[in-house]
Structure formats: C-alpha cells, structure tokens
Amino acid sequence: MSDKQPGNPLHGVTLERMLTELVADYGWAELGRLIDIRCFNNDPSIKSSLKFLRKTEWARKQVEELYLTKKDG
C-alpha cells in the first residue's frame, strides 16, 4: 500500500496545524462565528478543540473545508 495520496490537498497536513493556522488567521471569535461549535466559542483552546474535532467527523470536515477555502483564496 502506498502512503502517497495524489490529488489530496490535505495530505501531510495535521489537524493541529490546520486549527493553529485558522486561529492565527481568524482568531477564536471569528472562527466560532464561521464554524459554530462550542469548543470554539466557549473557553476555546487548541487542546480541547482537537479532542472534540478528532471524535466528531462533521465538525472536522467543516474545519478542513474552511482550511482549504483559506488556502485557495
């Protein structure tokens, strides 16, 4: 099995890196407005957000989509 993923723009990008970059670009308040989840709006931290995002697929997908939109724009 090959670990290469041609065409996958998220290959090699960790969830922590995505979240850290989004927080740096938008800040927690704006990120919480764009993706309305409690871990972004109520006492946010990278650690608590990662814990939630790793077990909640729909929220992780929203973060990935925002990250890709930011990278394209």
C-alpha positions in Angstrom: 0.0 0.0 0.0 1.4 3.4 -0.9 1.3 6.3 1.5 1.1 8.8 -1.3 -2.2 10.5 -2.0 -2.1 12.3 -5.3 -4.8 14.9 -5.5 -5.4 15.1 -1.8 -4.7 18.7 -0.8 -4.7 17.8 2.9 -2.1 15.0 2.7 0.6 15.7 5.2 -1.3 18.5 7.0 -2.2 17.6 10.6 -5.5 18.7 12.2 -3.4 20.6 14.8 -1.6 22.5 12.0 -4.9 23.4 10.3 -6.5 24.6 13.5 -3.4 26.6 14.6 -3.3 28.3 11.2 -7.1 29.1 11.2 -6.9 30.5 14.8 -3.8 32.6 13.7 -5.7 33.9 10.7 -9.2 34.4 12.1 -8.9 34.4 15.9 -11.2 32.3 18.1 -14.2 34.7 17.9 -14.3 34.7 14.1 -13.6 31.0 13.8 -16.5 30.4 16.2 -18.7 32.6 14.1 -17.7 30.7 10.9 -18.0 27.3 12.5 -20.5 27.4 15.3 -19.3 24.8 17.7 -19.0 25.2 21.5 -15.2 24.4 21.7 -14.6 27.5 19.5 -17.0 29.8 21.3 -16.8 28.8 25.0 -13.3 29.0 26.6 -11.5 27.8 23.5 -8.1 26.1 23.4 -6.2 24.1 20.8 -6.1 21.1 23.1 -9.9 21.0 23.8 -10.8 21.7 20.2 -8.5 19.0 18.9 -10.1 16.5 21.3 -13.5 17.4 20.0 -12.6 17.5 16.3 -10.8 14.1 16.4 -14.0 12.4 17.5 -16.6 14.5 15.6 -16.4 13.9 11.9 -18.9 16.6 10.8 -17.0 19.3 12.7 -13.7 18.1 11.5 -15.0 18.3 7.9 -16.1 21.9 8.4 -12.6 22.8 9.7 -11.0 21.0 6.7 -13.3 22.8 4.2 -12.5 26.2 5.8 -8.8 25.5 5.7 -8.9 24.5 2.0 -11.0 27.7 1.2 -8.4 29.8 3.0 -5.6 28.2 1.2 -7.3 28.6 -2.2 -8.2 32.3 -1.5 
